[in-house]
Amino acid sequence: MKRVIIIIIDGLGVGEAEDSHLFGDCGANTLFHIIGKYPDIKIPCLKRLGLLDEDFRGTLIEEGPNKDTLSGLMELMGVVAPKFEIFPNGFPKEIIKRFEDATGRKTIWNLPASGTEIIKKLGREHLETGSLIVYTSKDSVFQVAANEEKIPPSVLYYYCSVAREILNEGYIVGRVIARPFIGKSKEAFKRTSRRRDYPYKSNKETLIDKLSKEGILIKGNRIIRDIFGRKLIVDIPSNNNREALKWLLKEIEVEHIRETMIFIDLEDFDSLFGHRRDIKGYKIALEEFDQYLEEILPKLKKDDLLIITADHGNDPTFLSHTDHTREKVPLIVTDYTRSPRKTGILRGFFNVAAIIENFFIKND
């Protein structure tokens, strides 16, 4: 039985894209700027797979006009996303009013903000009034934060589904995101792992849709399930990179009785280290991933295909902003032989979908 394992190192760019000047990202290079800061980085497995060899390493160039996780993952699964709208001055008053009328709750803020900082700033007001904290960022996101003791996550999810429906009427917004948090004071406020994303839905068929129709079992962690359909994808129980990789180490040894695709997005690289410009943390996370990879590779079976890539860049040394960076991303394709395929430079993340479809359906 064939099996594909695709791992996304969320935010691992390998150099500025041709159009990086349009995004204010000239000079960005997530991987090599980390190595420049920490030349003693220990990633021998990734090195053997060609990650550091620019002449050998596979490279993907994004065709879509965005630089975020949703558009990157969509394109990896075969669908190029449209240009998502951003809201540097907050969402239009008509949208906020409709959202407040539909939920029966007032909103506060409605401007770009750091998610961790905004709950510290407005958490007490939210607890006292019940008003929802609505904020955005440099990405195309409508984020709603609420304390779990004030508003249960299930209710917050409903509110976010309402926002998604409102935004679908005339706006191309990448994601509505539910951001539950806990705590009763500024010092104690903390976001929980019960985040949920409500993405823009294309009417085009993704690789996930195609494989599901073919009876191929798909397993994914939270962000994959949120983006591509929770009904189509079996849950990988994990709240962080380490839990996802520990699960994979056990899962890879299980004898599977159906053709399967395992799809894991390692979000910590992006959310904990890229956005927070934590170069050392990113370096340590890469080393930890490499150690897991050393254990994963020998466990690959004869009918397994392993793909390691990324969805965008997020250069932690780039100080002009704390947003994603428009970069090319690496592509590593290997199997039980542990010998990487030389794919070269491929224009369009959708080449990954073609590789997977070819492996499963065309018996290549």
Beta strands, then each sheet from edge to edge (+ up, - down):
strand 1: 3-9
strand 2: 58-61
strand 3: 107-112
strand 4: 132-136
strand 5: 141-147
strand 6: 175-182
strand 7: 190-191
strand 8: 196-199
strand 9: 217-220
strand 10: 234-235
strand 11: 260-266
strand 12: 304-309
strand 13: 329-334
strand 14: 345-347
sheet 1: 10+ 9+ 11+ 1+ 12+ 13- 2+ 14+
sheet 2: 3+ 4+ 5- 6- 7+
sheet 3: 3+ 4+ 5- 6- 8+
end
